């Protein structure tokens, strides 16, 4: 069985990596500034919610219930999705997931794909597998695009290029987009990215997404984002492939009421995500005409079997624990050597790898409890 979690199997231990990154004063400034901005925004929009703690309780209970009955809900999703015209594939590990996706793309004789931000594909090193098969992936999320063009690695669950400032981004765009001039305002950088990506949105016939939620009741997939690139990727291509961790399933459409309040406030300090894309199967003449869902295990059933650490899989990938963590705020995400950084990554990555790698990550903690206080689904990270 091959379990990939980014580069964790090859990464140096946390103390070694952290020592080098703490010495990088520019990186530390970038990380602290970005996390301060998000934390302050989160604080304001959470404080205005009189039922915030009850929402957290509800989110925790829904996720815990789902994990206890995950086999039932996964099969319910498959039945509903197939009934709506979709196809469901099951991948036991990263290599199998990558093979399934490569085979689908090659069956259409395509050599390019556009991608929505998906950490699950980073976990399986999907881009490497696509390149090895002669397929070019284009990241369309602005931060992921910066990471891809800069030959870099993501450093945050929600804001992968958080460790870069605007002048560094400007240089990357000038070099890799073959631009002769480019301003340094955020608006200039965004306009350059939009111009670079627009023709790809209109031309490339295969899209790849992850999923924030997979709804068992209806066989629907939900992706939330702030830029609109995700909406383009899941609606314009003829073929859509969604790589989904098995823990992303929730029982019912009504459960989104809870999570679509918890997630944006925790992740970006917004009251709601500007773009909430939901799709169910296929519809003639509307959107992708072929839909594939690839469910990924990759060590998750091992975590599921451990009653003491099972709640790690409750995570909805908001990144709030990273922004609150005094260790992450000093080192940034690269010190963790995994696509999943910060407090949640410190407990998730070793578990996904059956404790074979990343054994120093749980020590990347002050045990102050700040991560538990901000977690929207009440994962008790310090105790785990």
C-alpha positions, 0 to 999 in steps of 0.5 A, spaced: 500 500 500 502 506 498 500 512 502 503 519 500 502 525 504 505 530 500 513 530 501 512 527 508 515 521 507 522 524 505 521 531 509 526 532 515 524 532 522 520 538 524 526 541 529 531 541 523 526 544 518 523 549 523 530 551 525 532 553 518 525 557 517 525 561 523 532 564 521 528 567 515 525 573 517 522 575 511 518 569 511 516 570 518 514 577 517 509 574 511 506 569 515 505 573 521 502 579 517 497 574 513 495 570 519 494 576 523 489 579 518 485 572 518 485 572 525 482 579 526 477 578 521 475 571 524 474 574 531 469 579 528 464 575 524 464 570 530 463 575 535 457 577 531 454 570 532 450 568 538 449 561 537 456 560 535 458 555 540 451 551 538 453 551 531 460 548 533 457 542 537 452 541 531 458 540 526 462 536 531 455 531 532 454 531 525 461 529 523 462 524 529 455 521 527 457 520 520 464 517 521 460 512 526 456 510 520 461 512 514 460 505 510 452 506 510 453 514 507 458 512 502 454 507 499 448 511 499 452 517 496 454 512 490 447 510 489 444 517 489 450 519 484 450 513 479 442 514 479 443 522 477 448 519 471 455 520 475 460 514 476 464 513 482 471 510 483 474 507 489 481 508 491 485 504 496 491 509 496 494 515 492 497 511 487 490 507 485 487 514 485 492 517 481 492 511 476 484 512 475 484 519 474 490 519 469 486 513 465 480 517 465 484 523 462 487 519 457 481 515 455 479 522 452 485 523 449 486 529 452 493 532 454 491 538 459 487 539 465 484 545 469 484 544 477 480 547 482 484 548 489 484 541 492 489 539 498 487 531 496 490 532 490 497 535 493 496 529 498 496 524 492 502 528 488 497 528 482 500 533 479 507 529 478 503 523 476 499 527 471 506 530 468 509 523 468 503 521 463 504 527 459 498 531 461 499 538 463 495 540 470 493 548 470 492 550 477 487 556 477 486 558 484 490 564 485 495 562 491 495 555 488 497 558 481 503 562 485 505 556 488 505 552 481 509 557 477 514 559 483 516 551 483 514 552 490 510 548 496 503 550 499 504 553 506 497 553 509 491 549 508 487 555 505 492 560 503 497 556 500 502 562 498 501 565 505 508 565 505 509 570 499 509 577 499 506 581 493 513 583 490 515 576 490 509 574 487 510 580 482 517 577 480 514 570 479 509 572 474 513 576 470 518 570 469 513 565 468 508 569 464 513 572 460 510 579 461 514 585 459 511 589 465 507 588 471 504 593 477 505 591 484 498 592 486 494 586 488 489 588 482 495 588 477 497 581 480 490 579 479 489 581 472 495 578 470 492 571 473 485 572 470 488 574 463 493 568 464 487 563 466 481 565 462 483 562 455 485 555 459 478 555 462 475 556 455 479 551 452 481 545 456 476 540 456 477 536 463 476 539 470 479 536 476 476 538 483 476 536 490 470 537 495 469 540 501 462 536 502 459 530 499 452 529 500 450 522 501 442 523 501 443 526 494 449 524 491 451 531 490 458 535 491 460 541 494 466 546 493 466 553 496 471 558 494 472 566 494 475 567 487 470 564 482 475 559 478 472 553 482 465 555 478 469 555 472 472 549 473 466 545 475 461 548 470 465 549 463 469 542 462 466 537 458 469 532 463 469 533 471 473 529 476 472 530 483 477 527 488 474 526 495 477 523 501 472 518 504 471 523 510 468 529 506 461 525 506 455 528 510 448 525 511 443 530 508 443 537 504 440 540 510 447 539 514 450 544 509 446 549 513 451 548 519 457 547 515 456 553 510 456 558 517 462 555 520 467 554 514 467 561 511 467 564 518 473 560 520 477 559 514 477 567 511 473 571 516 467 571 511 460 571 513 459 566 507 463 564 501 462 568 495 462 562 491 458 555 493 458 550 487 453 544 488 452 539 482 449 532 482 450 528 476 449 530 469 444 534 465 444 534 458 446 540 455 448 543 462 455 543 465 460 537 464 457 531 460 461 526 464 462 526 472 467 522 476 467 521 483 474 518 486 473 516 493 480 516 496 482 512 503 489 513 503 490 511 510 483 514 513 480 507 515 486 506 519 484 513 523 477 511 523 478 504 526 482 508 532 476 511 537 481 515 541 484 519 534 478 518 530 475 525 530 481 527 527 477 526 520 472 531 523 476 536 520 473 541 514 480 544 512 478 551 515 485 552 517 483 556 523 488 552 527 494 554 523 492 561 524 492 561 532 498 556 533 504 560 536 508 555 533 506 555 526 506 563 526 513 562 527 515 557 522 510 557 517 507 551 513 513 548 510 517 546 517 511 540 517 514 537 511 507 535 509 501 538 505 497 538 511 501 543 516 499 546 523 496 543 529 491 539 524 497 536 520 501 535 526 496 529 528 493 527 521 500 526 517 503 521 522 496 517 523 495 517 515 502 514 514 501 509 520 506 512 524 512 510 519 514 518 518 513 524 521 513 522 528 516 529 530 510 532 528 506 532 534 512 535 538 510 541 534 506 544 539 506 548 545 499 544 548 496 551 549 489 549 546 488 555 542 487 550 536 481 547 540 478 553 542 478 556 534 476 549 531 469 550 528 468 542 529 471 542 536 477 537 534 481 536 541 487 537 538 492 537 544 489 531 547 490 527 541 
